[in-house]
Amino acid sequence: MKNSIVIRDQINNFNKKIEVSGDKSISIRWVLFSSIANGVSKAKNLLNSEDVHAALKAIKVLGIKYKLKKNICEIYGKGIKGYKYKKNLTINAENSGTLGRLLLGLLINTTEPIKLIGDKSLSKRDFRRISDPLSKFGAKFKLNNNKHLPLTIFGNPSLKGVNYEEKKGSAQCKSSVIFGAMRAKGHTFVKAKKSRNHTELLCKYLGLPITIQQKNKHDEIRIGEVKNLKPLNYNIPGDISSAAFFIALTVLTNDSQLTIKKVNINPSRIGIITILKKMGIKITFKNLRFYRGERIADLKVKSPKIIKSINCPTKLNSSAIDEFLIIFIIAAKANGISYFRNLSELNQKESPRLSWGKYILNEMGIKTVATKNSIKIYGNPDLKIDKKIVIKNYLKDHRVFMTSVIAALSFGGKWIIHDKDSIKTSFPNFLNILDQIKNLNNEKKKKYT
């Protein structure tokens, strides 16, 4: 049980201020952009997690040096053509879909075959959604079972711009094509369903040849070949996906309020805020400011007396895709039936999250009706759990772990949650911040192991 935790006690009401770790999406993108910049790039508050460490190790394999001390990092970029493509290179993306998929866009001009591998979870995810559009540039791929890792990329030094339509709302697919376009002659045109736009904002801040037209349901992006990138210094804001768990804990704990400082509230990432406001929850932004094209604010959350059910608009799916598990847990306490549709992308994550959401809710005693891409949740405002619940074998999906912890603290029961180390991929400080909120005495801390 060394890699498990046992939770027996519900949390008491609280009024706290916290900060969460640096944004993972921006941290990984900063590493990749800095690796092809000319000169030294420096980041503060870089997320100190396994996914980001995997990105740093990947660029090191490609001949790029870096220095990392706590959450401050320097990368010594060698320019857009600075990667060294040695023979028999293998790059391990470990658990990071963001790293594995985005990096391929930067490798499409490799002069040597490069093998990309990942852990058990990443090796189950679909990489053909990346190899198909990148093949249009002139690169070739060999995938396991024509879809999965390990894969081998065979680059092409004579790349040409392409036209690409991204229909799934996947920021990873869109970003990978944008990275590929940087190495291609001419222009690339991308018509992309709405998704997070950190890559585009970084391109604009760096002055790269990119134009973006925002339509109602999609963006039209035009990007040309990149000759030079200036160094990218960045003070990385807090991650809204990490903040989401503490937002949920506040919502589910009576007479509580919480302020989360310095959080990235990029409009493409705050679907959870819009959804929760529709459910009657008061969330306000304080000290709003802009940085490198991103919006930063302090979030103030108060627990509501009643949580309303929701028929969730599907247009919010892409901007809340990483938060739906914890949204489901909030819906468990709603007054009425909540309905979430068109969520097949949830099963393209580290684990089949839609299935795990249903499983956790059913274990809690919540009735659900689910299909392959939708779920109805029959909320119970008076829900209290008085049984043992065991959560394990979830492919070490960090969000399944953290969602289970919040559910345990919010509704009671005895929870045994395995694979505690799963949080090292995205949010190693999660349990420490929980302890800041809980203020447990020494006796109770022994129960929280």
ABEGO torsion letter per residue (X at the ends): XAABBBBABBBBBBBBBBBBBBBAAAAAAAAAAAAABBEBBBBBGBBBBAAAAAAAAAAAAAGBBBBBBEABBBBBBAEAAABBBBBGBBBBAEABAAAAAAAAAAAAABABBBBBBBBAAAAABBAAAAAAAAAAAGBBBBBBGGABOBBBBBBBABBBBBBBBBAAGBAAAAAAAAAAAAABBEBBBBBBBBBBAAAAAAAAAAGBBBBBBBBAABBBBBBBBBABBBBBBBBBBBBAAAAAAAAAAAAABBGBBBBBBGBBABAAAAAAAAAAAAAGBBBBBBGBBBBGGBBBBBBBBBBBABBBBBBBBAAAAAAAAAAAAAAAAAAAABBEBBBBBGAAAAAABABBAAAAAAAAAAAAGBBBBBBAABBBBBBBAABBBABBBBBBGAGGBAAAAAAAAAAAAAAEEBBBBBGAAAAAAABAAAAAAAAAAAGBBAAAAAABX
